Amino acid sequence: MGAFTIEDMLIKGAAKNVSIGFVLALFGIGGTVIFTLLTWRRRETVFHSTILSRPILLRAVCEVTGRLAFALAITLSALSSASAILQATPLIAMIGAAIFFNEKIGVTRWLAALVGFTGVLMIIRPGVDSFEAASLFALVATLGFAGRDLATRAAPGVLSNVQLGVYGFFVLIPTGIAMHFYNPGNIDIDVTASLQITGAIIFGVTAYNALTIAMRSGDVSVVSPFRYTRLLFAMLIGILVFGEAPDKATVMGSALIVLSGIYILMHHRKTARVVDTVQ
């Protein structure tokens, strides 16, 4: 989560002087090259036949939606508030699992999810003077990333995490190029922007790989709560690097999102223990 936050910081910094579409395209190229090399090192097929399966294609669409929307969110709005809204992703993924995988969700978890989304509304504040339209991109990003997580769960088991990394970064290349031509911007990259983009690629690949390994090898109920540390990192960087000052509503909304998410995870873990004991 720390590496994801540093990636966000570097992309936000590079996008101040360089077209965000061009930054995304370069970010996608860098990530694709690194994960391709890792795939070859493991002697795996880069373009496996299953990449045309429905879950992988859906995952690609969701990856593009999430990455593009969040890149716009952190570029056009405060990093801390965009990251706070992003913490609702596990809540949306839980609802998606109930709809698409028929997972049973009790009344208490539904109420906890409602509390979490109340926190999102407190940060976005639709209909009031402090409403920031760019924050809606962060909301769209949560839908994209939640869809990606659900599609990853449905992805063929023969695909490794590095193969999924290749596909996840590759789709950003045409997306970034298309975005740049739709909204042209500066493509003259100076030394600072070059270092920022290179750093974003390194930290992005590290974060992506670490999270995939953690989710596949660890207890999900133990690993998932650590997602919320991203909000702490984002607020710290937002204050120290970008001079942001989250207001009271943003802090309170963030707290509601995190507390509701942790409650849902703890409740799920407790339920799982009861089932195991009975069995």
C-alpha positions as CSV (number, residue, x, y, z in Angstrom):
1,M,0.0,0.0,0.0
2,G,3.0,2.3,0.7
3,A,4.3,1.6,-2.8
4,F,0.9,2.2,-4.4
5,T,0.8,5.6,-2.7
6,I,4.3,6.6,-3.8
7,E,3.3,5.6,-7.4
8,D,0.2,7.9,-7.1
9,M,2.4,10.7,-5.8
10,L,4.9,10.4,-8.7
11,I,2.1,10.1,-11.4
12,K,0.4,13.2,-9.9
13,G,3.7,15.0,-10.0
14,A,4.6,14.1,-13.6
15,A,1.1,15.0,-14.8
16,K,1.6,18.6,-13.7
17,N,3.8,19.2,-16.7
18,V,3.2,16.2,-19.0
19,S,0.0,14.9,-20.7
20,I,-1.6,12.4,-18.3
21,G,-2.4,10.2,-21.3
22,F,1.2,10.1,-22.3
23,V,2.3,9.4,-18.7
24,L,-0.2,6.5,-18.5
25,A,1.1,5.1,-21.8
26,L,4.7,5.2,-20.6
27,F,3.7,3.7,-17.3
28,G,1.9,0.9,-19.1
29,I,5.0,0.2,-21.4
30,G,7.3,0.1,-18.4
31,G,5.1,-2.3,-16.4
32,T,4.5,-4.5,-19.4
33,V,8.2,-4.8,-20.2
34,I,9.1,-5.7,-16.5
35,F,6.3,-8.3,-16.1
36,T,7.1,-9.8,-19.6
37,L,10.7,-10.3,-18.5
38,L,9.5,-11.9,-15.2
39,T,7.2,-14.2,-17.2
40,W,10.1,-15.3,-19.5
41,R,12.2,-15.9,-16.4
42,R,9.6,-18.3,-15.1
43,R,9.5,-19.9,-18.5
44,E,5.8,-19.1,-18.9
45,T,3.9,-18.1,-22.0
46,V,3.3,-14.4,-22.2
47,F,0.2,-14.5,-24.2
48,H,-1.7,-17.5,-22.9
49,S,-4.7,-18.8,-24.9
50,T,-7.0,-17.9,-22.0
51,I,-6.4,-14.1,-22.4
52,L,-9.5,-14.1,-24.7
53,S,-11.7,-15.7,-22.0
54,R,-14.5,-13.6,-20.7
55,P,-13.1,-13.0,-17.2
56,I,-9.7,-11.8,-18.6
57,L,-11.4,-9.4,-21.1
58,L,-13.7,-8.1,-18.4
59,R,-10.7,-7.7,-16.1
60,A,-8.9,-5.6,-18.8
61,V,-11.9,-3.3,-19.1
62,C,-12.2,-2.9,-15.4
63,E,-8.4,-2.3,-15.1
64,V,-8.5,0.5,-17.7
65,T,-11.6,2.0,-16.1
66,G,-10.0,2.0,-12.6
67,R,-6.5,3.1,-13.6
68,L,-7.7,5.9,-15.9
69,A,-10.4,7.2,-13.5
70,F,-8.0,7.2,-10.5
71,A,-5.2,8.9,-12.5
72,L,-7.7,11.7,-13.4
73,A,-8.9,11.8,-9.8
74,I,-5.4,12.3,-8.3
75,T,-4.5,14.7,-11.0
76,L,-7.5,16.9,-10.7
77,S,-8.2,16.7,-7.0
78,A,-6.5,16.1,-3.7
79,L,-4.6,12.9,-3.3
80,S,-5.9,12.3,0.2
81,S,-9.6,12.7,-0.7
82,A,-9.3,10.5,-3.8
83,S,-7.5,7.8,-1.9
84,A,-10.1,8.0,0.9
85,I,-12.9,7.3,-1.6
86,L,-10.9,4.5,-3.1
87,Q,-11.1,2.7,0.3
88,A,-14.7,1.8,-0.6
89,T,-13.4,-0.7,-3.2
90,P,-13.6,-3.7,-0.8
91,L,-17.2,-2.8,0.1
92,I,-18.2,-2.7,-3.6
93,A,-16.4,-5.9,-4.2
94,M,-18.3,-7.5,-1.4
95,I,-21.6,-6.5,-3.0
96,G,-20.4,-7.7,-6.3
97,A,-19.5,-11.1,-4.8
98,A,-23.1,-11.4,-3.5
99,I,-24.5,-10.6,-6.9
100,F,-22.2,-12.5,-9.2
101,F,-20.9,-15.3,-6.9
102,N,-24.0,-15.8,-4.8
103,E,-22.0,-15.1,-1.6
104,K,-24.3,-14.7,1.4
105,I,-24.2,-11.4,3.2
106,G,-25.9,-10.9,6.5
107,V,-27.9,-7.8,7.6
108,T,-25.0,-6.5,9.7
109,R,-22.6,-6.5,6.8
110,W,-25.2,-4.8,4.6
111,L,-25.6,-2.1,7.3
112,A,-21.8,-1.8,7.6
113,A,-21.5,-1.3,3.8
114,L,-24.2,1.4,4.1
115,V,-22.2,3.2,6.7
116,G,-19.1,3.0,4.5
117,F,-20.9,4.5,1.6
118,T,-22.2,7.3,3.9
119,G,-18.5,8.1,4.5
120,V,-18.0,8.3,0.7
121,L,-20.9,10.8,0.5
122,M,-19.4,12.8,3.3
123,I,-16.2,13.2,1.3
124,I,-17.8,13.9,-2.1
125,R,-20.6,16.1,-0.6
126,P,-22.9,16.2,-3.7
127,G,-25.1,19.2,-3.9
128,V,-23.1,21.5,-1.6
129,D,-20.8,24.4,-2.3
130,S,-17.7,22.3,-1.4
131,F,-18.6,19.6,-4.0
132,E,-15.7,18.8,-6.3
133,A,-16.7,17.2,-9.5
134,A,-13.3,15.6,-10.0
135,S,-13.9,13.4,-7.0
136,L,-16.5,11.5,-9.1
137,F,-13.5,10.0,-11.0
138,A,-12.4,8.4,-7.7
139,L,-15.8,6.9,-7.3
140,V,-15.7,5.5,-10.8
141,A,-12.2,4.1,-10.0
142,T,-13.6,2.2,-7.1
143,L,-16.1,0.5,-9.4
144,G,-13.3,-0.3,-11.9
145,F,-10.9,-1.8,-9.2
146,A,-13.7,-3.7,-7.5
147,G,-14.6,-5.2,-10.9
148,R,-11.0,-6.1,-11.5
149,D,-10.8,-7.9,-8.2
150,L,-13.9,-9.9,-9.0
151,A,-12.7,-10.7,-12.5
152,T,-9.4,-11.8,-11.1
153,R,-11.2,-14.3,-8.8
154,A,-13.0,-15.7,-11.8
155,A,-9.8,-15.8,-14.0
156,P,-8.4,-19.2,-15.1
157,G,-6.2,-20.7,-12.4
158,V,-3.5,-21.5,-15.0
159,L,-2.5,-17.9,-15.1
160,S,0.2,-16.7,-12.8
161,N,0.4,-13.3,-11.0
162,V,3.1,-12.1,-13.4
163,Q,1.0,-13.1,-16.5
164,L,-1.9,-11.1,-15.0
165,G,0.6,-8.3,-14.5
166,V,1.5,-8.3,-18.2
167,Y,-2.1,-8.0,-19.2
168,G,-3.0,-5.4,-16.5
169,F,-0.2,-3.0,-17.6
170,F,-0.5,-3.7,-21.4
171,V,-4.0,-2.4,-21.7
172,L,-2.8,1.0,-20.3
173,I,-0.7,1.6,-23.4
174,P,-3.5,2.0,-26.0
175,T,-5.7,3.6,-23.3
176,G,-3.1,6.3,-22.6
177,I,-2.4,6.9,-26.3
178,A,-6.1,7.3,-27.0
179,M,-6.5,9.7,-24.1
180,H,-3.6,11.8,-25.2
181,F,-4.9,12.2,-28.7
182,Y,-8.4,13.0,-27.3
183,N,-6.9,15.6,-25.0
184,P,-3.4,16.5,-26.3
185,G,-0.9,17.9,-23.9
186,N,2.8,18.4,-23.4
187,I,5.0,15.4,-24.3
188,D,8.4,17.1,-23.7
189,I,9.7,15.2,-20.8
190,D,12.4,16.8,-18.7
191,V,14.7,15.1,-16.2
192,T,12.3,15.5,-13.3
193,A,9.4,14.0,-15.2
194,S,11.6,11.1,-16.4
195,L,12.6,10.3,-12.9
196,Q,9.0,10.5,-11.7
197,I,7.6,8.2,-14.4
198,T,10.5,5.7,-13.9
199,G,9.9,5.8,-10.2
200,A,6.1,5.3,-10.7
201,I,6.8,2.2,-12.9
202,I,9.2,0.7,-10.3
203,F,6.9,1.3,-7.3
204,G,3.8,0.4,-9.4
205,V,5.2,-3.0,-10.4
206,T,6.4,-3.7,-6.9
207,A,3.0,-2.8,-5.3
208,Y,1.1,-4.8,-7.9
209,N,3.2,-7.9,-7.5
210,A,3.3,-7.7,-3.7
211,L,-0.4,-7.4,-3.4
212,T,-1.1,-10.2,-5.8
213,I,1.3,-12.5,-3.9
214,A,-0.2,-11.5,-0.5
215,M,-3.8,-12.1,-1.7
216,R,-2.9,-15.5,-3.2
217,S,-0.7,-16.8,-0.4
218,G,-2.1,-15.3,2.7
219,D,-5.3,-15.4,4.6
220,V,-7.6,-12.9,2.9
221,S,-9.2,-11.8,6.2
222,V,-5.7,-11.0,7.6
223,V,-4.3,-9.4,4.4
224,S,-7.3,-7.3,3.4
225,P,-7.3,-4.8,6.4
226,F,-3.8,-3.7,5.4
227,R,-5.4,-2.1,2.3
228,Y,-6.6,0.7,4.5
229,T,-3.1,1.8,5.4
230,R,-3.0,3.3,1.9
231,L,-5.3,6.0,3.2
232,L,-2.8,6.9,6.0
233,F,0.1,7.0,3.5
234,A,-1.9,9.1,1.1
235,M,-2.9,11.7,3.8
236,L,0.6,11.9,5.0
237,I,2.1,12.5,1.5
238,G,-0.8,14.8,0.6
239,I,0.0,17.0,3.6
240,L,3.8,16.9,3.4
241,V,4.3,16.9,-0.3
242,F,1.3,18.7,-1.9
243,G,0.4,20.9,1.1
244,E,-3.2,19.4,1.3
245,A,-5.3,20.0,4.4
246,P,-8.1,17.4,4.6
247,D,-11.2,19.1,6.2
248,K,-13.2,17.6,9.1
249,A,-15.8,16.0,6.8
250,T,-13.1,14.2,4.8
251,V,-11.4,12.9,7.9
252,M,-14.8,11.7,9.4
253,G,-15.9,10.2,6.1
254,S,-12.5,8.4,5.8
255,A,-12.9,7.0,9.3
256,L,-16.4,5.7,8.5
257,I,-15.2,3.9,5.4
258,V,-12.2,2.3,7.2
259,L,-14.1,1.3,10.3
260,S,-17.0,-0.2,8.3
261,G,-14.5,-2.1,6.1
262,I,-12.6,-3.5,9.0
263,Y,-15.8,-4.5,10.8
264,I,-17.0,-6.4,7.7
265,L,-13.6,-8.3,7.5
266,M,-13.6,-9.1,11.2
267,H,-17.2,-10.3,11.0
268,H,-16.4,-12.5,8.0
269,R,-13.4,-13.9,9.8
270,K,-15.5,-14.7,12.9
271,T,-18.2,-16.4,10.8
272,A,-15.6,-18.5,9.0
273,R,-14.2,-19.6,12.4
274,V,-17.6,-20.7,13.6
275,V,-18.2,-22.7,10.4
276,D,-14.8,-24.4,10.8
277,T,-15.6,-25.3,14.4
278,V,-19.0,-26.8,13.5
279,Q,-17.4,-28.8,10.7
